[in-house]
Amino acid sequence: MADDKDQLESLKRRVENEEVSLLASPFLKGFLAGYVVAKLRSSAVLGFLVGTCTGVYAAQTYAVPDVEKTVKDYFSSFRKGPD
């Protein structure tokens, strides 16, 4: 029980000593994200959603290669030079 109180006091001191940034506020981040989505045309949002759903379906149904690994292997072959 004493350890819990010590941890709580330690957390309180750390929070009190930290400077609170307006940009770190979750409320502001959510507001900005909502503003950006509201400014987008509905067709752009609909296209994004359809593309995301299609990509998820394809990745789960078919053997889609790992693009990041493929690109890294491709560029590392240039660094090694011809065999």
PDB file as gemmi writes it, atoms N, CA and C in Angstrom:
CRYST1    1.000    1.000    1.000  90.00  90.00  90.00 P 1                      
ATOM      1  N   MET A   1       0.833  -1.194   0.000  1.00  0.00           N  
ATOM      2  CA  MET A   1       0.000   0.000   0.000  1.00  0.00           C  
ATOM      3  C   MET A   1       0.874   1.253   0.000  1.00  0.00           C  
ATOM      4  N   ALA A   2       1.955   1.207   0.766  1.00  0.00           N  
ATOM      5  CA  ALA A   2       2.854   2.361   0.827  1.00  0.00           C  
ATOM      6  C   ALA A   2       3.550   2.577  -0.510  1.00  0.00           C  
ATOM      7  N   ASP A   3       3.875   1.462  -1.196  1.00  0.00           N  
ATOM      8  CA  ASP A   3       4.506   1.589  -2.511  1.00  0.00           C  
ATOM      9  C   ASP A   3       3.573   2.279  -3.507  1.00  0.00           C  
ATOM     10  N   ASP A   4       2.291   1.949  -3.449  1.00  0.00           N  
ATOM     11  CA  ASP A   4       1.314   2.578  -4.343  1.00  0.00           C  
ATOM     12  C   ASP A   4       1.240   4.082  -4.096  1.00  0.00           C  
ATOM     13  N   LYS A   5       1.246   4.460  -2.833  1.00  0.00           N  
ATOM     14  CA  LYS A   5       1.196   5.894  -2.509  1.00  0.00           C  
ATOM     15  C   LYS A   5       2.451   6.603  -2.978  1.00  0.00           C  
ATOM     16  N   ASP A   6       3.607   5.946  -2.822  1.00  0.00           N  
ATOM     17  CA  ASP A   6       4.857   6.546  -3.292  1.00  0.00           C  
ATOM     18  C   ASP A   6       4.850   6.712  -4.807  1.00  0.00           C  
ATOM     19  N   GLN A   7       4.347   5.700  -5.519  1.00  0.00           N  
ATOM     20  CA  GLN A   7       4.269   5.788  -6.971  1.00  0.00           C  
ATOM     21  C   GLN A   7       3.320   6.895  -7.399  1.00  0.00           C  
ATOM     22  N   LEU A   8       2.193   7.008  -6.707  1.00  0.00           N  
ATOM     23  CA  LEU A   8       1.226   8.045  -7.025  1.00  0.00           C  
ATOM     24  C   LEU A   8       1.816   9.429  -6.803  1.00  0.00           C  
ATOM     25  N   GLU A   9       2.513   9.607  -5.694  1.00  0.00           N  
ATOM     26  CA  GLU A   9       3.154  10.899  -5.416  1.00  0.00           C  
ATOM     27  C   GLU A   9       4.221  11.210  -6.460  1.00  0.00           C  
ATOM     28  N   SER A  10       4.967  10.198  -6.859  1.00  0.00           N  
ATOM     29  CA  SER A  10       6.004  10.384  -7.874  1.00  0.00           C  
ATOM     30  C   SER A  10       5.376  10.817  -9.204  1.00  0.00           C  
ATOM     31  N   LEU A  11       4.268  10.173  -9.570  1.00  0.00           N  
ATOM     32  CA  LEU A  11       3.580  10.548 -10.804  1.00  0.00           C  
ATOM     33  C   LEU A  11       3.034  11.977 -10.730  1.00  0.00           C  
ATOM     34  N   LYS A  12       2.476  12.330  -9.571  1.00  0.00           N  
ATOM     35  CA  LYS A  12       1.948  13.693  -9.405  1.00  0.00           C  
ATOM     36  C   LYS A  12       3.053  14.727  -9.592  1.00  0.00           C  
ATOM     37  N   ARG A  13       4.221  14.466  -8.989  1.00  0.00           N  
ATOM     38  CA  ARG A  13       5.337  15.416  -9.115  1.00  0.00           C  
ATOM     39  C   ARG A  13       5.803  15.525 -10.564  1.00  0.00           C  
ATOM     40  N   ARG A  14       5.868  14.389 -11.265  1.00  0.00           N  
ATOM     41  CA  ARG A  14       6.304  14.428 -12.663  1.00  0.00           C  
ATOM     42  C   ARG A  14       5.327  15.200 -13.538  1.00  0.00           C  
ATOM     43  N   VAL A  15       4.031  15.005 -13.299  1.00  0.00           N  
ATOM     44  CA  VAL A  15       3.013  15.709 -14.092  1.00  0.00           C  
ATOM     45  C   VAL A  15       3.049  17.202 -13.794  1.00  0.00           C  
ATOM     46  N   GLU A  16       3.229  17.557 -12.533  1.00  0.00           N  
ATOM     47  CA  GLU A  16       3.271  18.973 -12.167  1.00  0.00           C  
ATOM     48  C   GLU A  16       4.496  19.665 -12.749  1.00  0.00           C  
ATOM     49  N   ASN A  17       5.603  18.952 -12.882  1.00  0.00           N  
ATOM     50  CA  ASN A  17       6.834  19.548 -13.393  1.00  0.00           C  
ATOM     51  C   ASN A  17       6.880  19.636 -14.914  1.00  0.00           C  
ATOM     52  N   GLU A  18       6.056  18.832 -15.598  1.00  0.00           N  
ATOM     53  CA  GLU A  18       6.061  18.859 -17.056  1.00  0.00           C  
ATOM     54  C   GLU A  18       5.300  20.079 -17.559  1.00  0.00           C  
ATOM     55  N   GLU A  19       5.825  20.645 -18.635  1.00  0.00           N  
ATOM     56  CA  GLU A  19       5.111  21.744 -19.283  1.00  0.00           C  
ATOM     57  C   GLU A  19       4.056  21.143 -20.198  1.00  0.00           C  
ATOM     58  N   VAL A  20       2.865  21.663 -20.122  1.00  0.00           N  
ATOM     59  CA  VAL A  20       1.782  21.159 -20.942  1.00  0.00           C  
ATOM     60  C   VAL A  20       1.766  21.939 -22.253  1.00  0.00           C  
ATOM     61  N   SER A  21       1.900  21.215 -23.338  1.00  0.00           N  
ATOM     62  CA  SER A  21       1.893  21.828 -24.656  1.00  0.00           C  
ATOM     63  C   SER A  21       0.490  21.724 -25.243  1.00  0.00           C  
ATOM     64  N   LEU A  22       0.050  22.782 -25.880  1.00  0.00           N  
ATOM     65  CA  LEU A  22      -1.267  22.767 -26.510  1.00  0.00           C  
ATOM     66  C   LEU A  22      -1.304  21.762 -27.656  1.00  0.00           C  
ATOM     67  N   LEU A  23      -0.173  21.611 -28.359  1.00  0.00           N  
ATOM     68  CA  LEU A  23      -0.137  20.678 -29.477  1.00  0.00           C  
ATOM     69  C   LEU A  23      -0.158  19.227 -29.022  1.00  0.00           C  
ATOM     70  N   ALA A  24       0.165  18.959 -27.760  1.00  0.00           N  
ATOM     71  CA  ALA A  24       0.137  17.593 -27.243  1.00  0.00           C  
ATOM     72  C   ALA A  24      -1.250  17.201 -26.764  1.00  0.00           C  
ATOM     73  N   SER A  25      -2.185  18.120 -26.797  1.00  0.00           N  
ATOM     74  CA  SER A  25      -3.532  17.857 -26.306  1.00  0.00           C  
ATOM     75  C   SER A  25      -4.265  16.892 -27.234  1.00  0.00           C  
ATOM     76  N   PRO A  26      -4.810  15.789 -26.688  1.00  0.00           N  
ATOM     77  CA  PRO A  26      -5.574  14.869 -27.530  1.00  0.00           C  
ATOM     78  C   PRO A  26      -6.820  15.527 -28.116  1.00  0.00           C  
ATOM     79  N   PHE A  27      -7.400  16.461 -27.381  1.00  0.00           N  
ATOM     80  CA  PHE A  27      -8.573  17.173 -27.886  1.00  0.00           C  
ATOM     81  C   PHE A  27      -8.232  17.942 -29.161  1.00  0.00           C  
ATOM     82  N   LEU A  28      -7.094  18.647 -29.142  1.00  0.00           N  
ATOM     83  CA  LEU A  28      -6.699  19.435 -30.309  1.00  0.00           C  
ATOM     84  C   LEU A  28      -6.364  18.535 -31.485  1.00  0.00           C  
ATOM     85  N   LYS A  29      -5.696  17.426 -31.222  1.00  0.00           N  
ATOM     86  CA  LYS A  29      -5.369  16.488 -32.302  1.00  0.00           C  
ATOM     87  C   LYS A  29      -6.635  15.942 -32.939  1.00  0.00           C  
ATOM     88  N   GLY A  30      -7.603  15.564 -32.120  1.00  0.00           N  
ATOM     89  CA  GLY A  30      -8.872  15.060 -32.644  1.00  0.00           C  
ATOM     90  C   GLY A  30      -9.625  16.118 -33.417  1.00  0.00           C  
ATOM     91  N   PHE A  31      -9.594  17.355 -32.906  1.00  0.00           N  
ATOM     92  CA  PHE A  31     -10.264  18.449 -33.605  1.00  0.00           C  
ATOM     93  C   PHE A  31      -9.628  18.685 -34.969  1.00  0.00           C  
ATOM     94  N   LEU A  32      -8.292  18.703 -35.015  1.00  0.00           N  
ATOM     95  CA  LEU A  32      -7.606  18.931 -36.290  1.00  0.00           C  
ATOM     96  C   LEU A  32      -7.864  17.798 -37.275  1.00  0.00           C  
ATOM     97  N   ALA A  33      -7.864  16.564 -36.792  1.00  0.00           N  
ATOM     98  CA  ALA A  33      -8.154  15.435 -37.675  1.00  0.00           C  
ATOM     99  C   ALA A  33      -9.578  15.541 -38.223  1.00  0.00           C  
ATOM    100  N   GLY A  34     -10.527  15.888 -37.374  1.00  0.00           N  
ATOM    101  CA  GLY A  34     -11.904  16.060 -37.834  1.00  0.00           C  
ATOM    102  C   GLY A  34     -12.044  17.190 -38.827  1.00  0.00           C  
ATOM    103  N   TYR A  35     -11.307  18.273 -38.615  1.00  0.00           N  
ATOM    104  CA  TYR A  35     -11.348  19.415 -39.535  1.00  0.00           C  
ATOM    105  C   TYR A  35     -10.809  19.020 -40.906  1.00  0.00           C  
ATOM    106  N   VAL A  36      -9.708  18.278 -40.915  1.00  0.00           N  
ATOM    107  CA  VAL A  36      -9.123  17.857 -42.190  1.00  0.00           C  
ATOM    108  C   VAL A  36     -10.078  16.946 -42.943  1.00  0.00           C  
ATOM    109  N   VAL A  37     -10.693  15.995 -42.230  1.00  0.00           N  
ATOM    110  CA  VAL A  37     -11.636  15.085 -42.882  1.00  0.00           C  
ATOM    111  C   VAL A  37     -12.849  15.849 -43.397  1.00  0.00           C  
ATOM    112  N   ALA A  38     -13.316  16.844 -42.640  1.00  0.00           N  
ATOM    113  CA  ALA A  38     -14.477  17.620 -43.071  1.00  0.00           C  
ATOM    114  C   ALA A  38     -14.158  18.443 -44.318  1.00  0.00           C  
ATOM    115  N   LYS A  39     -12.921  18.900 -44.442  1.00  0.00           N  
ATOM    116  CA  LYS A  39     -12.546  19.696 -45.609  1.00  0.00           C  
ATOM    117  C   LYS A  39     -12.363  18.847 -46.853  1.00  0.00           C  
ATOM    118  N   LEU A  40     -12.084  17.562 -46.677  1.00  0.00           N  
ATOM    119  CA  LEU A  40     -11.944  16.687 -47.840  1.00  0.00           C  
ATOM    120  C   LEU A  40     -13.310  16.485 -48.480  1.00  0.00           C  
ATOM    121  N   ARG A  41     -13.285  16.306 -49.757  1.00  0.00           N  
ATOM    122  CA  ARG A  41     -14.547  16.001 -50.418  1.00  0.00           C  
ATOM    123  C   ARG A  41     -14.964  14.591 -50.046  1.00  0.00           C  
ATOM    124  N   SER A  42     -16.233  14.345 -50.044  1.00  0.00           N  
ATOM    125  CA  SER A  42     -16.725  13.021 -49.648  1.00  0.00           C  
ATOM    126  C   SER A  42     -16.215  11.945 -50.591  1.00  0.00           C  
ATOM    127  N   SER A  43     -15.998  12.276 -51.859  1.00  0.00           N  
ATOM    128  CA  SER A  43     -15.503  11.274 -52.788  1.00  0.00           C  
ATOM    129  C   SER A  43     -14.083  10.850 -52.425  1.00  0.00           C  
ATOM    130  N   ALA A  44     -13.290  11.771 -51.909  1.00  0.00           N  
ATOM    131  CA  ALA A  44     -11.933  11.424 -51.503  1.00  0.00           C  
ATOM    132  C   ALA A  44     -11.964  10.491 -50.304  1.00  0.00           C  
ATOM    133  N   VAL A  45     -12.840  10.767 -49.355  1.00  0.00           N  
ATOM    134  CA  VAL A  45     -12.957   9.917 -48.177  1.00  0.00           C  
ATOM    135  C   VAL A  45     -13.502   8.553 -48.580  1.00  0.00           C  
ATOM    136  N   LEU A  46     -14.508   8.539 -49.438  1.00  0.00           N  
ATOM    137  CA  LEU A  46     -15.073   7.276 -49.900  1.00  0.00           C  
ATOM    138  C   LEU A  46     -14.023   6.473 -50.660  1.00  0.00           C  
ATOM    139  N   GLY A  47     -13.237   7.123 -51.500  1.00  0.00           N  
ATOM    140  CA  GLY A  47     -12.174   6.435 -52.237  1.00  0.00           C  
ATOM    141  C   GLY A  47     -11.139   5.848 -51.302  1.00  0.00           C  
ATOM    142  N   PHE A  48     -10.780   6.599 -50.268  1.00  0.00           N  
ATOM    143  CA  PHE A  48      -9.817   6.105 -49.279  1.00  0.00           C  
ATOM    144  C   PHE A  48     -10.363   4.869 -48.575  1.00  0.00           C  
ATOM    145  N   LEU A  49     -11.631   4.928 -48.159  1.00  0.00           N  
ATOM    146  CA  LEU A  49     -12.225   3.794 -47.451  1.00  0.00           C  
ATOM    147  C   LEU A  49     -12.326   2.556 -48.343  1.00  0.00           C  
ATOM    148  N   VAL A  50     -12.748   2.741 -49.583  1.00  0.00           N  
ATOM    149  CA  VAL A  50     -12.858   1.606 -50.498  1.00  0.00           C  
ATOM    150  C   VAL A  50     -11.481   1.024 -50.785  1.00  0.00           C  
ATOM    151  N   GLY A  51     -10.491   1.875 -50.996  1.00  0.00           N  
ATOM    152  CA  GLY A  51      -9.133   1.409 -51.245  1.00  0.00           C  
ATOM    153  C   GLY A  51      -8.558   0.662 -50.050  1.00  0.00           C  
ATOM    154  N   THR A  52      -8.820   1.164 -48.861  1.00  0.00           N  
ATOM    155  CA  THR A  52      -8.329   0.497 -47.657  1.00  0.00           C  
ATOM    156  C   THR A  52      -8.978  -0.871 -47.499  1.00  0.00           C  
ATOM    157  N   CYS A  53     -10.288  -0.938 -47.672  1.00  0.00           N  
ATOM    158  CA  CYS A  53     -10.991  -2.219 -47.542  1.00  0.00           C  
ATOM    159  C   CYS A  53     -10.526  -3.212 -48.599  1.00  0.00           C  
ATOM    160  N   THR A  54     -10.326  -2.744 -49.820  1.00  0.00           N  
ATOM    161  CA  THR A  54      -9.844  -3.608 -50.892  1.00  0.00           C  
ATOM    162  C   THR A  54      -8.445  -4.137 -50.578  1.00  0.00           C  
ATOM    163  N   GLY A  55      -7.589  -3.256 -50.070  1.00  0.00           N  
ATOM    164  CA  GLY A  55      -6.233  -3.674 -49.715  1.00  0.00           C  
ATOM    165  C   GLY A  55      -6.216  -4.692 -48.592  1.00  0.00           C  
ATOM    166  N   VAL A  56      -7.052  -4.489 -47.593  1.00  0.00           N  
ATOM    167  CA  VAL A  56      -7.133  -5.443 -46.486  1.00  0.00           C  
ATOM    168  C   VAL A  56      -7.624  -6.795 -46.992  1.00  0.00           C  
ATOM    169  N   TYR A  57      -8.648  -6.781 -47.841  1.00  0.00           N  
ATOM    170  CA  TYR A  57      -9.179  -8.032 -48.392  1.00  0.00           C  
ATOM    171  C   TYR A  57      -8.111  -8.765 -49.209  1.00  0.00           C  
ATOM    172  N   ALA A  58      -7.412  -8.031 -50.066  1.00  0.00           N  
ATOM    173  CA  ALA A  58      -6.385  -8.657 -50.903  1.00  0.00           C  
ATOM    174  C   ALA A  58      -5.252  -9.218 -50.063  1.00  0.00           C  
ATOM    175  N   ALA A  59      -4.844  -8.501 -49.025  1.00  0.00           N  
ATOM    176  CA  ALA A  59      -3.749  -8.962 -48.181  1.00  0.00           C  
ATOM    177  C   ALA A  59      -4.130 -10.224 -47.406  1.00  0.00           C  
ATOM    178  N   GLN A  60      -5.397 -10.333 -47.027  1.00  0.00           N  
ATOM    179  CA  GLN A  60      -5.827 -11.503 -46.270  1.00  0.00           C  
ATOM    180  C   GLN A  60      -6.124 -12.697 -47.163  1.00  0.00           C  
ATOM    181  N   THR A  61      -6.546 -12.450 -48.399  1.00  0.00           N  
ATOM    182  CA  THR A  61      -6.983 -13.525 -49.274  1.00  0.00           C  
ATOM    183  C   THR A  61      -5.849 -14.073 -50.141  1.00  0.00           C  
ATOM    184  N   TYR A  62      -4.991 -13.205 -50.628  1.00  0.00           N  
ATOM    185  CA  TYR A  62      -3.946 -13.603 -51.560  1.00  0.00           C  
ATOM    186  C   TYR A  62      -2.568 -13.468 -50.917  1.00  0.00           C  
ATOM    187  N   ALA A  63      -1.588 -14.137 -51.500  1.00  0.00           N  
ATOM    188  CA  ALA A  63      -0.206 -14.075 -51.006  1.00  0.00           C  
ATOM    189  C   ALA A  63       0.455 -12.814 -51.566  1.00  0.00           C  
ATOM    190  N   VAL A  64       0.193 -11.693 -50.937  1.00  0.00           N  
ATOM    191  CA  VAL A  64       0.752 -10.415 -51.383  1.00  0.00           C  
ATOM    192  C   VAL A  64       2.171 -10.305 -50.835  1.00  0.00           C  
ATOM    193  N   PRO A  65       3.156 -10.013 -51.700  1.00  0.00           N  
ATOM    194  CA  PRO A  65       4.536  -9.926 -51.209  1.00  0.00           C  
ATOM    195  C   PRO A  65       4.741  -8.707 -50.314  1.00  0.00           C  
ATOM    196  N   ASP A  66       5.737  -8.798 -49.451  1.00  0.00           N  
ATOM    197  CA  ASP A  66       6.089  -7.696 -48.564  1.00  0.00           C  
ATOM    198  C   ASP A  66       6.841  -6.657 -49.392  1.00  0.00           C  
ATOM    199  N   VAL A  67       6.197  -5.538 -49.678  1.00  0.00           N  
ATOM    200  CA  VAL A  67       6.760  -4.528 -50.558  1.00  0.00           C  
ATOM    201  C   VAL A  67       8.018  -3.909 -49.957  1.00  0.00           C  
ATOM    202  N   GLU A  68       8.005  -3.635 -48.663  1.00  0.00           N  
ATOM    203  CA  GLU A  68       9.156  -3.022 -48.018  1.00  0.00           C  
ATOM    204  C   GLU A  68      10.390  -3.920 -48.130  1.00  0.00           C  
ATOM    205  N   LYS A  69      10.223  -5.220 -47.880  1.00  0.00           N  
ATOM    206  CA  LYS A  69      11.341  -6.158 -47.971  1.00  0.00           C  
ATOM    207  C   LYS A  69      11.827  -6.263 -49.410  1.00  0.00           C  
ATOM    208  N   THR A  70      10.914  -6.301 -50.364  1.00  0.00           N  
ATOM    209  CA  THR A  70      11.284  -6.410 -51.772  1.00  0.00           C  
ATOM    210  C   THR A  70      12.093  -5.200 -52.218  1.00  0.00           C  
ATOM    211  N   VAL A  71      11.667  -4.006 -51.835  1.00  0.00           N  
ATOM    212  CA  VAL A  71      12.379  -2.788 -52.221  1.00  0.00           C  
ATOM    213  C   VAL A  71      13.756  -2.740 -51.553  1.00  0.00           C  
ATOM    214  N   LYS A  72      13.842  -3.109 -50.288  1.00  0.00           N  
ATOM    215  CA  LYS A  72      15.133  -3.123 -49.599  1.00  0.00           C  
ATOM    216  C   LYS A  72      16.092  -4.108 -50.250  1.00  0.00           C  
ATOM    217  N   ASP A  73      15.596  -5.291 -50.598  1.00  0.00           N  
ATOM    218  CA  ASP A  73      16.441  -6.280 -51.270  1.00  0.00           C  
ATOM    219  C   ASP A  73      16.917  -5.771 -52.626  1.00  0.00           C  
ATOM    220  N   TYR A  74      16.033  -5.097 -53.343  1.00  0.00           N  
ATOM    221  CA  TYR A  74      16.366  -4.562 -54.664  1.00  0.00           C  
ATOM    222  C   TYR A  74      17.492  -3.533 -54.567  1.00  0.00           C  
ATOM    223  N   PHE A  75      17.369  -2.594 -53.604  1.00  0.00           N  
ATOM    224  CA  PHE A  75      18.397  -1.567 -53.465  1.00  0.00           C  
ATOM    225  C   PHE A  75      19.687  -2.116 -52.868  1.00  0.00           C  
ATOM    226  N   SER A  76      19.592  -3.139 -52.020  1.00  0.00           N  
ATOM    227  CA  SER A  76      20.816  -3.714 -51.462  1.00  0.00           C  
ATOM    228  C   SER A  76      21.584  -4.473 -52.528  1.00  0.00           C  
ATOM    229  N   SER A  77      20.873  -4.986 -53.559  1.00  0.00           N  
ATOM    230  CA  SER A  77      21.584  -5.656 -54.653  1.00  0.00           C  
ATOM    231  C   SER A  77      22.416  -4.665 -55.458  1.00  0.00           C  
ATOM    232  N   PHE A  78      21.998  -3.393 -55.516  1.00  0.00           N  
ATOM    233  CA  PHE A  78      22.790  -2.365 -56.206  1.00  0.00           C  
ATOM    234  C   PHE A  78      24.040  -2.046 -55.410  1.00  0.00           C  
ATOM    235  N   ARG A  79      23.942  -2.047 -54.101  1.00  0.00           N  
ATOM    236  CA  ARG A  79      25.098  -1.728 -53.263  1.00  0.00           C  
ATOM    237  C   ARG A  79      26.159  -2.810 -53.336  1.00  0.00           C  
ATOM    238  N   LYS A  80      25.726  -4.054 -53.452  1.00  0.00           N  
ATOM    239  CA  LYS A  80      26.666  -5.165 -53.520  1.00  0.00           C  
ATOM    240  C   LYS A  80      27.421  -5.188 -54.848  1.00  0.00           C  
ATOM    241  N   GLY A  81      26.753  -4.753 -55.884  1.00  0.00           N  
ATOM    242  CA  GLY A  81      27.367  -4.770 -57.207  1.00  0.00           C  
ATOM    243  C   GLY A  81      27.103  -6.096 -57.895  1.00  0.00           C  
ATOM    244  N   PRO A  82      27.561  -6.213 -59.149  1.00  0.00           N  
ATOM    245  CA  PRO A  82      27.318  -7.461 -59.881  1.00  0.00           C  
ATOM    246  C   PRO A  82      28.142  -8.609 -59.307  1.00  0.00           C  
ATOM    247  N   ASP A  83      27.566  -9.808 -59.394  1.00  0.00           N  
ATOM    248  CA  ASP A  83      28.275 -10.994 -58.857  1.00  0.00           C  
ATOM    249  C   ASP A  83      29.262 -11.543 -59.840  1.00  0.00           C  
TER     250      ASP A  83                                                      
END                                                                             
